């Protein structure tokens, strides 16, 4: 049975789930969500996910939302991307939760306002505030990666797949790799993992499609 992932290329949260599926070796396919034309606000999508968000994963009778939950399911199915000890498992969860609260949510909002809103609608003070919070988050992640190849342990885990979710996108949101050498080294190492793909190559939908 082929796993369906309802997603779109511009979504960093979708990318976290799509990349985990791709690297896991599970049989899956992306199903495009036309987010920018209101698909997630339509009644039909509310039946799929009452939270009105992407991604949504469907595998037979199993329907899951939230990228972290989908990643956890992939680990349950394959044994990949989880911890090798209870301590590692808890540490992975700690970083996934940190990313969801401190990194991805802030990047997603900032990137959307800076790139997908009309210039006259961009709240510059809010953007400046969020970029300040993001700089603090980048500092935490960069310091943690000073002497590490991966966020937890010696291999790719859900901590990496979660925290990298928005950092490969080309749109400007105040993140410059040259400012964060340890994050850059980590992102390059992840991109060298067999099977890795850029979000715009892994999922349908990109700004170029709407240009």
VENPEQUI-V352393 format. One record per residue. OMEGA is omega in radians with two decimals (* if undefined). NEAR is the number of other C-alpha atoms within 10 Angstrom. D_LAST is the distance of its C-alpha to the last C-alpha in Angstrom with 2 decimals. Layout:
{{OMEGA	NEAR	D_LAST} {OMEGA	NEAR	D_LAST}}
//
This chain:
{{-3.13	8	35.54} {3.08	11	31.84} {3.05	16	30.45} {3.00	19	27.30} {3.08	27	24.90} {-2.92	22	22.59} {2.98	28	19.70} {-2.94	27	16.00} {-3.09	25	14.58} {-3.04	22	13.63} {3.09	22	17.25} {3.09	27	19.81} {3.03	26	22.60} {-3.12	28	21.48} {3.13	28	21.39} {-3.14	25	25.00} {-3.12	29	26.17} {-3.13	32	24.18} {3.09	21	25.45} {3.10	25	28.94} {-3.10	20	28.90} {-3.10	17	27.71} {-3.11	17	30.32} {-3.07	18	33.00} {3.08	12	33.20} {3.12	15	33.08} {-3.07	11	31.72} {3.05	17	28.49} {3.08	18	25.21} {3.02	19	21.98} {-3.01	16	21.24} {3.02	17	17.69} {-3.09	22	17.66} {-3.03	15	14.90} {-3.00	17	15.33} {2.99	12	12.54} {2.97	9	14.03} {-3.05	10	17.46} {-3.07	16	18.91} {3.11	20	21.08} {-3.12	14	22.59} {3.13	11	23.70} {-3.12	12	27.43} {3.13	11	26.99} {3.10	17	25.30} {3.07	14	28.09} {3.11	10	30.50} {3.13	18	28.74} {-3.12	18	28.55} {3.10	13	30.15} {3.09	13	28.61} {-3.08	17	25.16} {2.94	21	23.65} {0.21	25	22.25} {2.93	29	23.59} {3.10	22	26.30} {3.09	28	28.46} {3.08	18	30.66} {-3.07	13	33.52} {-3.13	10	35.94} {-3.09	6	37.53} {3.08	8	36.02} {-3.09	14	33.03} {3.01	18	31.94} {-3.05	22	29.50} {-3.03	18	28.92} {-3.13	26	27.94} {3.10	21	31.34} {3.11	13	33.22} {3.09	24	31.27} {3.13	26	32.00} {3.11	18	35.63} {3.12	14	35.82} {3.09	21	34.59} {3.09	19	37.32} {-3.09	12	39.85} {-2.95	11	38.95} {-3.03	12	38.88} {-3.09	13	40.74} {2.98	20	37.89} {3.08	23	36.35} {3.13	25	39.26} {3.09	22	42.20} {3.09	11	45.37} {3.06	9	47.58} {3.13	10	47.56} {3.10	9	47.00} {3.13	15	43.87} {3.11	17	42.58} {3.14	13	43.07} {3.07	17	41.46} {3.13	23	38.33} {3.12	17	38.17} {-3.12	12	38.74} {3.07	20	35.69} {3.13	23	33.47} {3.08	16	34.60} {3.13	16	34.18} {-3.09	21	30.59} {-3.07	16	29.77} {-2.96	11	31.38} {-3.00	18	31.02} {-3.00	25	27.97} {-3.11	23	25.27} {-3.13	15	25.55} {3.11	19	25.33} {-3.10	22	22.41} {3.14	17	20.44} {-3.11	14	21.10} {-3.13	24	20.56} {3.13	20	17.27} {-3.10	17	15.97} {-3.07	19	17.33} {-3.00	19	16.13} {-3.01	14	12.47} {2.97	14	11.63} {3.04	12	13.93} {-3.08	9	13.68} {-3.09	11	15.78} {-3.13	7	18.66} {-3.08	10	18.98} {3.13	16	19.32} {-2.99	13	23.00} {3.14	13	23.86} {3.10	9	27.33} {3.13	13	26.26} {3.13	19	23.76} {3.11	13	26.63} {-3.12	11	29.01} {3.12	18	26.93} {3.05	19	26.32} {3.09	12	30.10} {3.13	15	30.71} {3.11	22	28.30} {3.08	14	30.12} {3.12	14	33.29} {3.09	18	31.83} {-3.13	17	30.62} {3.10	15	34.13} {-3.09	11	35.75} {-3.13	19	33.75} {3.12	19	34.18} {-3.14	15	37.91} {-3.08	15	38.33} {-3.08	19	36.86} {-3.09	13	39.17} {-3.11	10	41.49} {3.01	14	39.63} {-3.14	18	37.48} {-3.03	20	36.19} {3.12	22	36.34} {3.07	21	39.26} {-3.04	15	41.63} {-3.13	9	41.11} {3.10	14	38.30} {3.05	21	34.86} {3.09	23	35.28} {3.05	27	33.31} {3.10	26	33.61} {-3.07	22	31.43} {3.08	23	28.97} {-3.03	28	28.63} {-3.12	24	28.52} {-2.90	22	25.94} {-3.10	25	23.42} {-2.92	23	21.00} {3.07	19	22.18} {-3.06	15	20.20} {-3.09	18	16.73} {-3.10	8	15.21} {-3.11	16	13.90} {3.00	12	16.65} {3.07	21	19.11} {3.10	17	22.33} {3.12	18	23.30} {-3.08	11	24.32} {-3.08	14	25.99} {3.11	9	28.42} {-2.99	12	29.99} {-3.01	15	30.85} {-3.13	15	32.52} {3.04	21	33.88} {3.13	24	30.63} {3.12	17	29.06} {3.12	18	31.96} {3.12	20	31.64} {3.11	19	27.90} {3.12	12	28.65} {3.09	13	31.55} {-3.12	19	29.57} {3.08	14	26.95} {3.11	11	30.00} {3.12	11	31.13} {-3.14	9	31.35} {-3.13	11	28.62} {3.05	15	26.21} {3.04	18	22.50} {-3.10	13	19.48} {-3.12	24	17.78} {3.03	18	14.60} {-3.05	11	17.19} {-3.05	17	19.48} {3.08	24	17.51} {3.09	17	14.83} {3.07	21	11.51} {3.10	15	9.23} {3.14	12	6.33} {-3.14	7	5.04} {-3.09	7	5.72} {-3.09	7	3.80} {*	5	0.00}}
//
